[in-house]
Amino acid sequence: MTKYLISFPAPAMQVPDAEMQAVSDASHEVVREAKAAGVWVFGGGIDEGVPPVMVAGDGTVTEGTYPQTKELTGGFAVLELPDRDAAMAWAARITEGCRCAQEVREFMFDPES
């Protein structure tokens, strides 16, 4: 089985405030379905109120992120699936819940994870 990152940036989700609860409910329903199917690994939304930091090898912490990383916002899910077609199908289900397109990326195989 392969792990897939299914994600979206916060600006992609353009939902009126009045519909946000319905989107939240629909999104959580997809999460419950993924858990029930046994494919859910981990997921969540990035807390944009907490600024990112960089931690160096010596433990030094500085505010900010890599210069080439403009922003990392939005939400993501990591699912463990049998193939890319299954990843596309789950991304489509997440798209319905979140009401915005999802990006799909495949993790390289790691026998330790």
Backbone bond lengths (Angstrom), bond angles and torsions (degrees), N, CA, C in turn:
res aa  C-N    CA-C-N  psi(-1)  N-CA   C-N-CA  omega(-1)  CA-C   N-CA-C  phi
1 M - - - 1.451 - - 1.531 108.33 -
2 T 1.304 114.72 146.93 1.461 122.19 -178.22 1.517 109.56 -113.92
3 K 1.331 115.75 145.28 1.458 120.70 176.33 1.524 108.95 -93.22
4 Y 1.323 115.55 139.39 1.467 122.74 179.84 1.526 109.62 -125.84
5 L 1.319 114.99 138.22 1.456 121.96 172.47 1.521 107.31 -96.48
6 I 1.320 116.27 121.63 1.457 122.24 177.70 1.524 105.48 -117.55
7 S 1.340 117.04 120.27 1.462 118.97 -170.24 1.520 112.83 -149.49
8 F 1.316 114.11 169.34 1.464 121.32 175.43 1.528 109.20 -151.14
9 P 1.345 117.68 148.19 1.454 120.56 174.63 1.538 109.64 -81.92
10 A 1.306 116.96 148.57 1.464 121.13 -177.84 1.531 113.82 -52.66
11 P 1.340 120.41 -41.54 1.467 119.31 -178.86 1.529 114.23 -62.78
12 A 1.339 117.54 -18.88 1.463 120.17 179.85 1.524 111.79 -71.62
13 M 1.313 116.27 -23.03 1.460 120.56 -177.25 1.529 108.77 -91.84
14 Q 1.308 115.03 96.69 1.463 120.73 -179.17 1.525 108.51 -109.80
15 V 1.304 115.25 85.30 1.460 122.76 -175.80 1.523 108.06 -119.57
16 P 1.325 117.30 131.07 1.471 119.32 176.25 1.526 110.81 -58.95
17 D 1.313 117.12 145.30 1.466 121.89 -179.11 1.522 111.82 -52.40
18 A 1.319 116.96 -37.77 1.463 121.00 -177.82 1.534 111.98 -64.95
19 E 1.339 118.12 -20.20 1.461 121.61 -178.16 1.529 112.68 -103.83
20 M 1.326 117.07 -1.81 1.462 120.32 -174.22 1.535 112.41 -62.46
21 Q 1.328 118.47 -37.68 1.459 119.75 179.25 1.521 111.21 -64.80
22 A 1.331 117.06 -40.28 1.468 120.54 178.11 1.531 110.65 -63.68
23 V 1.328 117.20 -39.43 1.465 121.63 177.78 1.528 109.75 -65.26
24 S 1.315 116.45 -43.52 1.462 120.89 178.44 1.526 110.60 -60.56
25 D 1.319 116.30 -46.18 1.465 120.43 179.64 1.525 111.07 -61.90
26 A 1.330 117.14 -44.66 1.468 121.35 -179.67 1.527 110.94 -64.57
27 S 1.311 116.78 -40.60 1.464 121.24 179.61 1.525 110.80 -64.55
28 H 1.318 115.81 -44.00 1.465 119.04 179.56 1.531 111.76 -66.78
29 E 1.311 117.09 -30.11 1.468 120.20 175.86 1.528 110.36 -64.60
30 V 1.339 117.45 -41.03 1.463 120.37 177.64 1.531 109.91 -64.24
31 V 1.322 117.19 -39.56 1.471 120.50 177.17 1.529 109.58 -60.55
32 R 1.330 116.89 -45.63 1.469 120.06 178.85 1.537 110.81 -60.70
33 E 1.334 117.11 -39.40 1.470 120.89 178.06 1.535 110.89 -64.30
34 A 1.331 116.44 -42.27 1.465 120.45 179.76 1.533 110.27 -65.22
35 K 1.323 117.06 -39.21 1.470 120.33 177.40 1.524 110.13 -65.53
36 A 1.327 116.89 -44.74 1.465 120.90 179.81 1.523 111.30 -62.66
37 A 1.335 117.09 -33.01 1.465 121.84 179.04 1.531 112.02 -79.16
38 G 1.339 117.12 -9.09 1.453 121.12 179.40 1.511 114.99 77.42
39 V 1.349 118.02 19.31 1.471 120.71 -178.05 1.529 112.80 -105.60
40 W 1.329 117.72 -11.79 1.465 122.55 -177.11 1.521 109.68 -71.56
41 V 1.336 117.22 128.95 1.460 122.36 173.85 1.518 109.24 -106.98
42 F 1.339 115.88 -55.06 1.464 120.83 -177.33 1.510 108.35 -168.87
43 G 1.303 117.06 154.72 1.455 120.42 175.46 1.507 111.24 -173.15
44 G 1.316 115.06 173.37 1.452 120.25 178.38 1.504 111.49 163.02
45 G 1.296 114.49 -176.96 1.457 121.44 177.25 1.514 110.03 -108.10
46 I 1.305 115.96 143.12 1.467 121.27 177.72 1.524 108.31 -73.03
47 D 1.335 117.50 127.85 1.464 121.93 178.02 1.525 108.35 -79.64
48 E 1.326 115.23 101.44 1.464 120.28 -176.75 1.527 112.86 -71.24
49 G 1.327 117.52 -10.28 1.460 121.49 177.87 1.518 112.95 -81.36
50 V 1.316 117.08 -9.62 1.467 121.92 179.29 1.520 107.53 -110.91
51 P 1.344 117.33 112.59 1.466 119.51 -176.37 1.528 111.73 -68.69
52 P 1.351 117.03 146.91 1.463 120.05 177.90 1.522 111.16 -72.55
53 V 1.325 115.00 154.88 1.461 121.76 175.32 1.517 108.50 -132.19
54 M 1.319 115.48 158.26 1.465 122.66 175.25 1.521 107.35 -109.17
55 V 1.328 116.53 135.24 1.458 121.64 178.00 1.527 107.65 -116.88
56 A 1.330 116.15 119.15 1.467 122.26 -179.74 1.524 110.15 -81.57
57 G 1.315 115.78 167.85 1.460 121.69 -179.97 1.516 113.63 -58.42
58 D 1.342 117.02 -28.31 1.461 119.96 179.69 1.528 111.85 -89.28
59 G 1.346 116.65 4.70 1.464 120.55 178.58 1.519 114.55 92.23
60 T 1.342 117.69 -3.54 1.456 120.76 178.20 1.525 109.61 -63.72
61 V 1.334 116.25 132.64 1.463 121.88 -179.38 1.523 108.74 -113.16
62 T 1.331 115.87 128.05 1.460 121.05 175.43 1.519 108.54 -127.66
63 E 1.326 115.80 148.57 1.459 120.08 178.71 1.519 109.98 -72.97
64 G 1.319 115.30 149.74 1.450 120.55 176.86 1.509 111.53 107.55
65 T 1.311 114.76 -166.93 1.454 121.38 -176.50 1.521 109.05 -143.91
66 Y 1.317 116.84 -174.91 1.453 120.11 176.57 1.530 108.87 -58.45
67 P 1.338 118.11 139.44 1.464 120.17 -179.40 1.528 113.35 -56.90
68 Q 1.331 117.45 -34.62 1.463 119.67 -178.38 1.533 112.74 -78.05
69 T 1.324 117.46 -7.77 1.465 121.21 177.45 1.519 108.12 -95.28
70 K 1.312 116.52 104.30 1.459 119.66 -178.04 1.517 110.85 -70.04
71 E 1.323 116.45 -47.76 1.458 119.57 176.87 1.524 109.55 -164.42
72 L 1.299 114.57 152.34 1.451 121.55 172.92 1.519 105.53 -129.74
73 T 1.312 115.41 104.63 1.456 121.41 -177.04 1.517 108.60 -134.36
74 G 1.304 115.59 179.25 1.454 119.64 174.23 1.506 112.71 92.61
75 G 1.316 115.16 -146.38 1.449 120.49 -176.49 1.507 111.22 -137.12
76 F 1.339 115.07 166.11 1.454 119.18 -177.99 1.517 109.71 -155.33
77 A 1.303 114.65 160.18 1.456 122.53 172.53 1.518 107.90 -139.76
78 V 1.310 116.01 142.69 1.455 121.69 171.67 1.523 105.92 -112.39
79 L 1.326 115.45 120.16 1.454 121.92 179.88 1.519 109.47 -119.47
80 E 1.324 117.05 144.85 1.454 121.38 176.08 1.520 107.34 -105.55
81 L 1.336 114.98 115.67 1.463 120.93 -169.05 1.518 111.41 -132.46
82 P 1.337 116.58 159.38 1.459 119.70 -177.40 1.526 114.33 -71.46
83 D 1.354 117.60 -27.43 1.464 118.86 -177.66 1.531 110.77 -164.68
84 R 1.325 114.19 173.97 1.462 121.51 -177.90 1.529 112.00 -63.54
85 D 1.322 117.60 -35.23 1.467 119.94 178.23 1.530 110.98 -60.72
86 A 1.322 116.11 -40.72 1.463 119.72 177.29 1.531 110.32 -64.87
87 A 1.339 116.75 -37.42 1.466 120.30 177.70 1.528 110.69 -62.99
88 M 1.322 116.53 -41.32 1.471 120.20 178.39 1.533 110.70 -64.43
89 A 1.314 116.87 -39.28 1.463 120.23 179.34 1.525 111.40 -65.82
90 W 1.330 116.69 -43.13 1.466 118.60 177.93 1.532 110.97 -68.04
91 A 1.335 117.38 -37.55 1.473 119.95 177.14 1.524 110.13 -60.11
92 A 1.322 117.09 -38.86 1.462 120.41 178.05 1.529 110.94 -64.23
93 R 1.333 116.74 -38.91 1.467 119.66 178.14 1.530 110.75 -66.87
94 I 1.320 116.29 -40.62 1.468 120.01 178.21 1.523 109.76 -65.78
95 T 1.332 116.88 -39.05 1.462 121.20 177.41 1.518 110.82 -57.22
96 E 1.322 116.81 -43.44 1.462 120.17 178.51 1.521 110.98 -60.64
97 G 1.323 117.21 -43.87 1.455 120.78 -179.05 1.520 112.96 -67.74
98 C 1.325 116.45 -45.16 1.473 121.31 -176.77 1.524 113.40 -83.45
99 R 1.323 115.73 -17.84 1.463 121.91 -177.43 1.525 112.73 63.12
100 C 1.327 116.17 33.65 1.466 120.29 172.93 1.522 108.24 -153.60
101 A 1.326 115.80 151.81 1.465 121.58 -179.08 1.524 110.60 -59.87
102 Q 1.316 115.14 151.71 1.456 122.04 -178.67 1.521 110.16 -117.24
103 E 1.307 116.44 143.22 1.461 122.50 174.23 1.522 107.90 -94.55
104 V 1.324 116.96 137.43 1.464 121.59 -179.91 1.521 109.16 -116.78
105 R 1.331 115.37 128.57 1.461 121.37 176.35 1.516 108.91 -132.15
106 E 1.313 115.51 144.72 1.450 121.06 -178.31 1.533 109.74 -101.85
107 F 1.339 116.71 132.70 1.449 120.64 174.87 1.526 108.89 -78.95
108 M 1.321 115.79 143.62 1.463 120.06 173.91 1.526 108.10 -66.89
109 F 1.306 116.95 148.81 1.461 121.22 179.20 1.515 110.18 -63.37
110 D 1.313 115.72 134.27 1.461 122.12 176.51 1.524 107.34 -136.02
111 P 1.325 117.89 109.21 1.469 119.76 -176.61 1.526 112.95 -63.33
112 E 1.323 117.38 -14.68 1.461 121.05 -178.76 1.524 113.31 -88.44
113 S 1.348 117.20 -9.41 1.470 117.10 -176.53 1.508 111.98 -109.40
